[in-house]
Amino acid sequence: MIALFDSGLGGLSVMREVRSRLPQHDLLYFADTACCPYGLKSVSFVQQRSLQIGQFLSDYGARLLVVACNTASSAALEVLRAELAIPIVGMEPGLKPAVAATRSGYIGVLATSGTLAGERFARLVERFACQQTVITQPCPGLVEQVERGAIDAPRTDALLKQYIDPLLAQGVDTLVLGCTHYPFLREPIVHMVGPNITIIDTGPAVARHVVHMVSEHRITPGNSTTHYLTTGSADDVMSTAQRLLREAIVVRTTIVT
């Protein structure tokens, strides 16, 4: 079984990419909705919570863990790899493909404050984008809109305009979606920025890496099942997740201590 976790439902964007490439494998998606969003939490909290969830999922039977959350990856990936016995795949904003795609040399990164403030992001910029101008934009409120399923809401459009317009004004021609929630906003973002702006979503690249890890660690196919757990309200999570995924699912509530 391959387990994925996020603070909420954003990691479903990664899960659907993994599932499309590994349809015969069993997946478990864990939404820590009771603690969502992680972006406003302290690094120590995110580390401790991620470790609790990682251990829970390992004990549950996961043979590979995908940290389908940029904030948790930034804060806790090294801790998880040091403490857990199973292989772990993390997220990071797609600066490398953005550098390859940009024509102007100006790259915008939409992400949570937690991701942008982390050392992992700073190292990423230094490694891949030291010759480009990287303009970061924290996006408070967007995660919460996706968690409500409010993709087409006026409030969502207003937030996107508030965050994206200044980037476009500075000459950005490539936009990195640095949070797993944001791919669910791709359609309104494309409508807002037009066809000449390249949008980078790292979900497909992460899914390809998961395929590689599955092969390397000889994780065999299962029964093509996908299970969903949350620390919040199962009914609320199920309702929103069904709108995001456009399919019927069943969600169960669990407790992690």
Sequence and secondary structure as in RCSB ss.txt:
>XXXX:A:sequence
MIALFDSGLGGLSVMREVRSRLPQHDLLYFADTACCPYGLKSVSFVQQRSLQIGQFLSDYGARLLVVACNTASSA
ALEVLRAELAIPIVGMEPGLKPAVAATRSGYIGVLATSGTLAGERFARLVERFACQQTVITQPCPGLVEQVERGA
IDAPRTDALLKQYIDPLLAQGVDTLVLGCTHYPFLREPIVHMVGPNITIIDTGPAVARHVVHMVSEHRITPGNST
THYLTTGSADDVMSTAQRLLREAIVVRTTIVT
>XXXX:A:secstr
 EEEEESSSTTHHHHHHHHHH TTS EEEEE GGG  STTS HHHHHHHHHHHHHHHHHHT SEEEE  HHHHHH
HHHHHHHH SS EE     HHHHHHH SSSEEEEEE HHHHTSHHHHHHHHHH TTSEEEEEE TTHHHHHHTT 
TT HHHHHHHHHHHHHHHHTT  EEEE STTGGGGHHHHHHHH TTSEEEE HHHHHHHHHHHHHHTT     S 
EEEEESS HHHHHHHHHHHHTS   EEE    
